[in-house]
């Protein structure tokens, strides 16, 4: 990893941002249009958080250049 790239081209950074945003949305009680079921909303937010966490991990493992 001797090459560097801008932060906005990092899959890890974007997956981490998505993780933060979905966690914040869950804390703030993000309303889902047409759905009143709080359990379904919570499950969807947890799934998105888990997927973005996996993308962050695999993005970092597959990275070929440094962030700089």
C-alpha positions as YAML, in Angstrom:
chain: A
units: angstrom
residues:
- id: 1
  name: UNK
  ca: [0.00, 0.00, 0.00]
- id: 2
  name: UNK
  ca: [2.23, 2.78, -1.20]
- id: 3
  name: UNK
  ca: [-0.34, 4.68, -3.24]
- id: 4
  name: UNK
  ca: [-2.69, 7.13, -1.58]
- id: 5
  name: UNK
  ca: [-6.16, 8.25, -2.59]
- id: 6
  name: UNK
  ca: [-8.63, 10.91, -1.47]
- id: 7
  name: UNK
  ca: [-10.83, 10.00, 1.49]
- id: 8
  name: UNK
  ca: [-14.02, 10.12, -0.60]
- id: 9
  name: UNK
  ca: [-12.83, 7.23, -2.76]
- id: 10
  name: UNK
  ca: [-12.47, 4.91, 0.24]
- id: 11
  name: UNK
  ca: [-15.08, 2.15, 0.52]
- id: 12
  name: UNK
  ca: [-14.27, 1.89, 4.22]
- id: 13
  name: UNK
  ca: [-15.00, 5.57, 4.85]
- id: 14
  name: UNK
  ca: [-18.35, 5.39, 3.01]
- id: 15
  name: UNK
  ca: [-19.44, 2.19, 4.76]
- id: 16
  name: UNK
  ca: [-18.50, 3.72, 8.10]
- id: 17
  name: UNK
  ca: [-20.49, 6.88, 7.32]
- id: 18
  name: UNK
  ca: [-23.52, 4.76, 6.41]
- id: 19
  name: UNK
  ca: [-23.13, 2.86, 9.68]
- id: 20
  name: UNK
  ca: [-23.08, 6.11, 11.65]
- id: 21
  name: UNK
  ca: [-26.08, 7.53, 9.77]
- id: 22
  name: UNK
  ca: [-28.23, 4.43, 10.20]
- id: 23
  name: UNK
  ca: [-27.38, 4.22, 13.89]
- id: 24
  name: UNK
  ca: [-28.29, 7.89, 14.33]
- id: 25
  name: UNK
  ca: [-31.53, 7.37, 12.42]
- id: 26
  name: UNK
  ca: [-32.44, 4.52, 14.77]
- id: 27
  name: UNK
  ca: [-31.73, 6.64, 17.81]
- id: 28
  name: UNK
  ca: [-33.83, 9.48, 16.42]
- id: 29
  name: UNK
  ca: [-36.71, 7.14, 15.50]
- id: 30
  name: UNK
  ca: [-36.61, 7.48, 11.73]
- id: 31
  name: UNK
  ca: [-40.20, 7.25, 10.46]
- id: 32
  name: UNK
  ca: [-40.78, 4.87, 7.55]
- id: 33
  name: UNK
  ca: [-43.58, 6.02, 5.23]
- id: 34
  name: UNK
  ca: [-46.54, 3.67, 5.32]
- id: 35
  name: UNK
  ca: [-45.17, 1.47, 8.10]
- id: 36
  name: UNK
  ca: [-46.29, 1.84, 11.68]
- id: 37
  name: UNK
  ca: [-44.57, -1.26, 12.96]
- id: 38
  name: UNK
  ca: [-41.66, -0.15, 15.15]
- id: 39
  name: UNK
  ca: [-40.17, -3.67, 15.20]
- id: 40
  name: UNK
  ca: [-39.94, -3.76, 11.41]
- id: 41
  name: UNK
  ca: [-38.26, -0.36, 11.34]
- id: 42
  name: UNK
  ca: [-35.76, -1.45, 13.98]
- id: 43
  name: UNK
  ca: [-35.01, -4.67, 12.09]
- id: 44
  name: UNK
  ca: [-34.40, -2.81, 8.84]
- id: 45
  name: UNK
  ca: [-32.08, -0.33, 10.53]
- id: 46
  name: UNK
  ca: [-30.15, -3.14, 12.18]
- id: 47
  name: UNK
  ca: [-29.81, -4.98, 8.86]
- id: 48
  name: UNK
  ca: [-28.51, -1.86, 7.11]
- id: 49
  name: UNK
  ca: [-26.05, -1.28, 9.94]
- id: 50
  name: UNK
  ca: [-24.81, -4.87, 9.78]
- id: 51
  name: UNK
  ca: [-24.40, -4.78, 5.99]
- id: 52
  name: UNK
  ca: [-22.52, -1.48, 6.04]
- id: 53
  name: UNK
  ca: [-20.26, -2.85, 8.78]
- id: 54
  name: UNK
  ca: [-19.44, -5.86, 6.59]
- id: 55
  name: UNK
  ca: [-18.74, -3.59, 3.64]
- id: 56
  name: UNK
  ca: [-16.36, -1.59, 5.85]
- id: 57
  name: UNK
  ca: [-14.48, -4.70, 6.92]
- id: 58
  name: UNK
  ca: [-14.21, -6.22, 3.45]
- id: 59
  name: UNK
  ca: [-13.44, -2.83, 1.93]
- id: 60
  name: UNK
  ca: [-10.48, -2.40, 4.24]
- id: 61
  name: UNK
  ca: [-9.28, -5.96, 3.66]
- id: 62
  name: UNK
  ca: [-9.50, -5.49, -0.12]
- id: 63
  name: UNK
  ca: [-7.91, -2.04, -0.14]
- id: 64
  name: UNK
  ca: [-4.89, -1.65, -2.35]
- id: 65
  name: UNK
  ca: [-3.93, 1.92, -1.49]
- id: 66
  name: UNK
  ca: [-3.65, 4.10, 1.57]
- id: 67
  name: UNK
  ca: [-5.96, 6.96, 2.43]
- id: 68
  name: UNK
  ca: [-4.14, 10.25, 2.45]
...
